[in-house]
Amino acid sequence: MTTAPPIRLVCLDMAGTTVADGGTVETAFARAMDAMGVRDPDRLAAALAHVRVTMGQSKITVFRHLFAGDEDAAAAANRAFERSYDALVDTGRVEGLPGAAETLAGLRERGLGVCLTTGFAPGTRDRILDALGWWSLVDLALSPVDAGGRGRPYPDMNLTAALHFGLDDVRESAVVGDTSNDLLAGWRAGAGLVVGVLSGAHDRATLEAAPHTHVLADVTGLPALLGRP
């Protein structure tokens, strides 16, 4: 049995893991559904319930489910979501979770690669990073389109990051997220650490039901877990 190699790369989700959501994703989804003419309370409630369960997945994938495979409707809803979310970002509705910026900076200072992954489109992702002023805190930021188009729970973004950083072994990566989809994606990528955090969408029971190695209160616990004070 071989000893696991040391961690060289940390891949962290954005909304709910490093970025405070505050219900912004659900608000943008509700506005997108309204823009698509979905106003029946029962249908809207069912749609939002699905959104909560699938937090962490690519947004276009969620809309494909909600519109039963109607690609044109899903694409239109996704565009409406992006416009709504971008507008919310522009009004100051996003901020870093407490200690997240310091944690990212500390990981980089200690020589680890830092990658942010998200189900948002690149334009929305970049808008958030611009608003937070976080570009200097990360080495790489990935959306599903940057990894072939498949988002979580597929491992593609984490594997793309591993290739980008030239890892010799996928176990040299740690994957961190607040949803079961984040954890499943990390597990499928073979990450050495698959860490759930309780700062976002899914509770402890949901995270512990997914494949994982650790569950932490939030990302500020990462340095100690990695043996880096």
C-alpha positions as CSV (number, residue, x, y, z in Angstrom):
1,M,0.0,0.0,0.0
2,T,1.5,3.3,-1.0
3,T,1.4,6.5,1.1
4,A,-0.8,9.2,-0.2
5,P,1.2,12.1,-1.8
6,P,1.1,15.6,-0.2
7,I,-1.5,18.0,-1.5
8,R,-0.3,20.4,-4.1
9,L,-3.6,21.8,-5.5
10,V,-6.8,22.9,-3.8
11,C,-10.0,23.2,-5.9
12,L,-12.7,25.1,-4.2
13,D,-16.3,25.8,-5.2
14,M,-17.5,29.4,-5.2
15,A,-21.1,30.1,-4.1
16,G,-21.7,28.7,-0.6
17,T,-18.0,27.6,-0.2
18,T,-15.9,30.7,-0.6
19,V,-18.6,33.2,-1.7
20,A,-21.6,34.1,0.4
21,D,-24.8,33.3,-1.5
22,G,-27.5,34.8,0.7
23,G,-30.2,33.3,-1.5
24,T,-28.9,35.1,-4.6
25,V,-28.9,31.9,-6.8
26,E,-32.5,31.1,-5.8
27,T,-33.6,34.7,-6.5
28,A,-32.0,34.6,-9.9
29,F,-33.6,31.3,-10.7
30,A,-37.0,32.6,-9.7
31,R,-36.6,35.6,-11.8
32,A,-35.5,33.5,-14.8
33,M,-38.5,31.2,-14.4
34,D,-40.8,34.3,-14.3
35,A,-39.1,35.6,-17.4
36,M,-40.0,32.3,-19.1
37,G,-43.7,32.7,-18.0
38,V,-43.5,30.1,-15.2
39,R,-45.7,31.7,-12.6
40,D,-47.8,28.8,-11.3
41,P,-46.9,28.7,-7.5
42,D,-46.8,24.9,-7.4
43,R,-44.6,24.6,-10.5
44,L,-42.3,27.3,-9.2
45,A,-42.0,25.7,-5.8
46,A,-41.1,22.3,-7.4
47,A,-38.5,24.0,-9.6
48,L,-36.9,25.8,-6.6
49,A,-36.9,22.5,-4.7
50,H,-35.0,20.9,-7.6
51,V,-32.6,23.9,-7.7
52,R,-31.8,23.3,-4.0
53,V,-31.1,19.6,-4.5
54,T,-28.9,20.2,-7.5
55,M,-26.9,23.1,-6.1
56,G,-23.4,22.8,-7.5
57,Q,-24.4,21.5,-10.9
58,S,-24.1,23.5,-14.1
59,K,-27.0,25.9,-14.4
60,I,-27.8,24.9,-18.0
61,T,-28.1,21.3,-16.9
62,V,-30.6,22.3,-14.2
63,F,-32.7,24.2,-16.7
64,R,-32.6,21.3,-19.2
65,H,-34.3,19.2,-16.5
66,L,-36.8,21.9,-15.6
67,F,-37.8,22.4,-19.2
68,A,-37.9,18.6,-20.0
69,G,-35.1,18.6,-22.5
70,D,-36.4,21.6,-24.5
71,E,-33.0,23.0,-25.4
72,D,-34.2,26.3,-26.7
73,A,-36.2,27.0,-23.6
74,A,-33.4,25.8,-21.3
75,A,-30.9,28.1,-23.1
76,A,-33.3,31.1,-22.9
77,A,-33.9,30.4,-19.2
78,N,-30.2,30.1,-18.6
79,R,-29.6,33.5,-20.3
80,A,-32.3,35.0,-18.2
81,F,-30.7,33.6,-15.0
82,E,-27.3,35.0,-16.0
83,R,-28.7,38.4,-16.6
84,S,-30.5,38.4,-13.3
85,Y,-27.5,37.1,-11.3
86,D,-25.2,39.6,-13.0
87,A,-27.5,42.4,-12.0
88,L,-27.6,41.1,-8.4
89,V,-23.8,41.0,-8.4
90,D,-23.7,44.6,-9.7
91,T,-25.9,45.7,-6.8
92,G,-23.4,44.3,-4.3
93,R,-25.3,41.1,-3.5
94,V,-22.2,38.9,-3.3
95,E,-19.3,39.0,-0.8
96,G,-16.6,36.6,0.3
97,L,-17.5,34.3,3.2
98,P,-15.8,35.2,6.5
99,G,-12.1,34.2,6.3
100,A,-12.3,32.9,2.7
101,A,-10.1,35.5,1.2
102,E,-7.5,35.1,3.9
103,T,-7.6,31.3,3.5
104,L,-7.1,31.5,-0.3
105,A,-4.2,33.9,0.2
106,G,-2.6,31.7,2.9
107,L,-2.8,28.6,0.7
108,R,-1.1,30.3,-2.2
109,E,1.6,31.8,0.1
110,R,2.4,28.3,1.2
111,G,3.0,27.1,-2.3
112,L,-0.3,25.4,-3.1
113,G,-2.2,25.9,-6.3
114,V,-5.6,27.4,-5.8
115,C,-8.4,26.8,-8.3
116,L,-12.0,28.1,-8.0
117,T,-14.7,26.0,-9.8
118,T,-18.3,26.9,-10.4
119,G,-21.5,26.0,-12.2
120,F,-21.7,29.6,-13.4
121,A,-20.9,30.6,-16.9
122,P,-17.5,32.2,-17.4
123,G,-18.9,35.7,-17.7
124,T,-20.8,35.4,-14.4
125,R,-17.8,33.8,-12.7
126,D,-15.5,36.6,-13.8
127,R,-18.0,39.3,-12.7
128,I,-18.0,37.8,-9.2
129,L,-14.2,37.7,-9.0
130,D,-14.1,41.3,-10.3
131,A,-16.6,42.4,-7.7
132,L,-14.6,40.7,-4.9
133,G,-11.2,41.7,-6.2
134,W,-10.1,38.1,-5.9
135,W,-8.0,37.6,-9.1
136,S,-4.8,37.9,-7.1
137,L,-5.9,35.2,-4.7
138,V,-6.3,32.4,-7.3
139,D,-4.2,30.7,-9.9
140,L,-7.1,29.4,-12.0
141,A,-11.0,29.7,-12.2
142,L,-13.0,27.1,-14.1
143,S,-16.6,26.9,-15.4
144,P,-18.0,23.8,-17.0
145,V,-17.4,25.1,-20.5
146,D,-13.7,25.3,-19.7
147,A,-13.7,21.5,-19.1
148,G,-15.5,20.2,-22.1
149,G,-19.0,21.4,-21.1
150,R,-19.9,19.0,-18.3
151,G,-20.3,20.4,-14.8
152,R,-20.6,18.7,-11.5
153,P,-21.1,16.0,-10.4
154,Y,-18.8,15.0,-13.2
155,P,-15.1,15.2,-12.3
156,D,-14.1,17.2,-15.4
157,M,-13.3,20.6,-13.8
158,N,-11.2,19.0,-11.1
159,L,-9.3,16.9,-13.6
160,T,-8.8,19.9,-15.9
161,A,-7.2,21.7,-12.9
162,A,-5.0,18.7,-12.2
163,L,-3.8,18.7,-15.8
164,H,-3.3,22.5,-15.7
165,F,-1.1,22.3,-12.6
166,G,0.8,19.2,-14.0
167,L,0.0,16.9,-11.0
168,D,1.8,13.6,-11.1
169,D,-1.1,12.0,-9.1
170,V,-4.7,13.1,-8.8
171,R,-4.4,12.4,-5.1
172,E,-2.2,15.5,-4.9
173,S,-5.5,17.5,-5.2
174,A,-8.0,18.5,-2.6
175,V,-11.6,19.3,-3.6
176,V,-13.8,21.5,-1.3
177,G,-17.5,22.3,-1.6
178,D,-20.8,22.9,0.1
179,T,-22.9,20.5,-1.8
180,S,-23.1,16.7,-2.4
181,N,-22.5,17.4,-6.1
182,D,-19.2,19.1,-5.2
183,L,-18.1,16.1,-3.2
184,L,-19.2,13.5,-5.7
185,A,-17.2,15.4,-8.4
186,G,-14.1,15.4,-6.2
187,W,-14.4,11.7,-5.4
188,R,-14.8,10.8,-9.0
189,A,-11.7,12.8,-9.8
190,G,-9.7,10.7,-7.3
191,A,-8.8,13.7,-5.1
192,G,-6.8,12.9,-2.0
193,L,-9.0,15.1,0.1
194,V,-12.7,15.6,-0.5
195,V,-14.0,18.1,2.0
196,G,-17.5,19.3,2.6
197,V,-18.2,22.6,4.3
198,L,-21.3,23.6,6.2
199,S,-21.3,27.3,5.0
200,G,-23.6,26.8,2.1
201,A,-26.5,24.9,0.5
202,H,-26.4,21.4,2.0
203,D,-26.5,20.4,5.7
204,R,-24.2,17.9,7.5
205,A,-26.5,14.9,6.9
206,T,-26.6,15.6,3.2
207,L,-22.8,16.1,2.9
208,E,-22.0,13.0,5.0
209,A,-24.3,10.9,2.7
210,A,-22.0,11.8,-0.2
211,P,-18.5,10.4,-0.7
212,H,-16.1,12.5,1.3
213,T,-13.0,12.4,3.6
214,H,-13.9,15.3,5.9
215,V,-16.7,17.8,6.8
216,L,-15.7,21.2,8.2
217,A,-17.6,24.2,9.4
218,D,-16.1,26.4,6.7
219,V,-13.0,26.8,4.6
220,T,-11.0,28.5,7.4
221,G,-10.4,24.9,8.7
222,L,-8.5,23.9,5.6
223,P,-5.0,25.1,6.7
224,A,-5.1,22.9,9.8
225,L,-6.4,20.0,7.9
226,L,-3.6,20.3,5.4
227,G,-1.1,20.6,8.2
228,R,-0.3,24.2,7.3
229,P,-1.0,26.6,10.2
